[in-house]
Amino acid sequence: MRADPQQKRNVFSKNRTAAERMHRALLRFLSDVGTDEAKIASVSEL
């Protein structure tokens, strides 16, 4: 995220909408590349 490019702070609470969008994109990517559903399920909660 631009607010913390070096990932030194937890900016999730101030950027929840962006985090949710990024998480959905990650889950979609994992599915698109054929990742096992059990592995996707293990990271499906935000």
Steps between C-alpha positions, in 0.01 A plus 500: 500500500621848427441603861764252617711377208761339725229318701624630833156584642167321502285729283213253462248680722543827312485326161248220548328555164829475312605198706173322420542577129858372503396187688226421248753549220740260672231234540398540135864474388557185705192344346597608147843336526351174624588513869346218700167606653611391848795736481281784380259430786787529747552866399141588420434691824622854505 
